[in-house]
Amino acid sequence: MSTLTPTAPRQETPSMPVTVRIPSPLRPLTGGASSVACGAGTVREVIDQLEAAHPGFQERIMKDGALRRFVNVFVAGQDVRFAEGIDTVVADGQEVTILPAVAGG
């Protein structure tokens, strides 16, 4: 006869939101907020969440399914253009920074 030892219930680890830093030119779309919380996923999924919560956001930073040429996105300080692009994974608690390129002399 075998005895089973009861196991403790699994503890769900609460997920930490992703913080998206919003540049000044895009803040009117977020009601003036300099940062917005989103769920983890890929950069594409984060942008989809931003679009759902703040209509018009996606068209300002993407064109034809890709980031606009003069928009830079960083995940945890790494430029996504040197990673997996908009398919770069954004883990719980990471920071996403959206930066429009600055030109001038």
C-alpha positions as CSV (number, residue, x, y, z in Angstrom):
1,M,0.0,0.0,0.0
2,S,1.5,3.3,-1.0
3,T,0.8,6.6,0.7
4,L,0.6,9.8,-1.1
5,T,2.1,12.9,0.4
6,P,-0.1,15.9,-0.2
7,T,1.5,18.6,-2.2
8,A,1.3,22.3,-1.6
9,P,-0.9,24.1,-4.0
10,R,1.1,25.8,-6.8
11,Q,1.8,29.4,-6.2
12,E,1.2,31.5,-9.3
13,T,4.0,34.0,-9.7
14,P,2.4,37.3,-10.4
15,S,3.6,38.8,-13.6
16,M,5.2,42.2,-13.6
17,P,4.0,44.6,-16.2
18,V,6.2,45.8,-19.1
19,T,6.9,49.5,-18.8
20,V,6.7,51.3,-22.2
21,R,8.5,54.7,-22.2
22,I,6.5,57.1,-24.5
23,P,8.4,60.0,-26.3
24,S,7.0,63.5,-26.1
25,P,5.6,63.6,-29.6
26,L,3.4,60.5,-28.9
27,R,2.2,61.5,-25.5
28,P,-1.0,63.2,-26.8
29,L,-2.1,59.7,-27.8
30,T,-1.6,58.4,-24.2
31,G,-3.3,61.3,-22.5
32,G,0.1,62.9,-21.7
33,A,1.5,59.8,-19.9
34,S,5.3,59.4,-20.2
35,S,5.0,55.7,-19.6
36,V,2.3,53.0,-20.1
37,A,2.1,49.5,-18.6
38,C,1.5,46.6,-20.9
39,G,1.7,42.8,-20.7
40,A,4.7,40.8,-21.8
41,G,5.0,39.2,-25.2
42,T,6.8,40.4,-28.3
43,V,7.3,44.0,-29.4
44,R,4.6,43.5,-32.0
45,E,2.2,42.4,-29.2
46,V,3.1,45.3,-27.0
47,I,2.4,47.7,-29.9
48,D,-0.9,45.9,-30.5
49,Q,-1.8,46.5,-26.8
50,L,-0.8,50.2,-27.1
51,E,-3.0,50.5,-30.2
52,A,-6.0,48.8,-28.4
53,A,-5.7,51.2,-25.5
54,H,-4.6,54.3,-27.4
55,P,-6.0,54.2,-31.0
56,G,-3.7,55.8,-33.6
57,F,-0.5,54.8,-31.8
58,Q,0.4,52.0,-34.2
59,E,0.2,54.1,-37.4
60,R,2.5,56.6,-35.9
61,I,5.3,54.1,-35.3
62,M,4.7,51.4,-37.9
63,K,4.1,51.3,-41.7
64,D,3.3,48.2,-43.7
65,G,3.8,45.9,-40.7
66,A,7.3,47.2,-39.8
67,L,8.7,49.9,-37.7
68,R,9.0,53.3,-39.4
69,R,12.5,54.1,-40.6
70,F,13.0,56.9,-38.1
71,V,11.5,55.1,-35.0
72,N,13.8,53.2,-32.7
73,V,12.6,50.7,-30.2
74,F,14.7,49.4,-27.4
75,V,14.0,46.4,-25.1
76,A,16.0,46.5,-21.9
77,G,18.4,48.9,-23.6
78,Q,18.9,46.8,-26.7
79,D,17.9,48.1,-30.1
80,V,15.4,45.6,-31.6
81,R,16.8,46.2,-35.1
82,F,19.8,44.2,-33.9
83,A,17.7,41.5,-32.3
84,E,14.5,40.0,-33.8
85,G,12.9,43.3,-34.8
86,I,9.3,43.6,-33.8
87,D,9.3,39.9,-33.0
88,T,11.8,40.5,-30.2
89,V,10.5,39.0,-26.9
90,V,9.7,41.4,-24.1
91,A,9.8,39.6,-20.7
92,D,7.8,40.4,-17.6
93,G,9.2,43.5,-15.9
94,Q,11.3,44.7,-18.8
95,E,11.3,48.2,-20.2
96,V,10.5,49.2,-23.7
97,T,11.7,52.6,-24.9
98,I,10.3,54.1,-28.1
99,L,12.6,56.8,-29.5
100,P,12.0,58.8,-32.6
101,A,15.3,59.4,-34.4
102,V,16.6,63.0,-34.2
103,A,18.2,64.6,-37.2
104,G,19.9,67.9,-37.5
105,G,23.2,69.6,-37.5
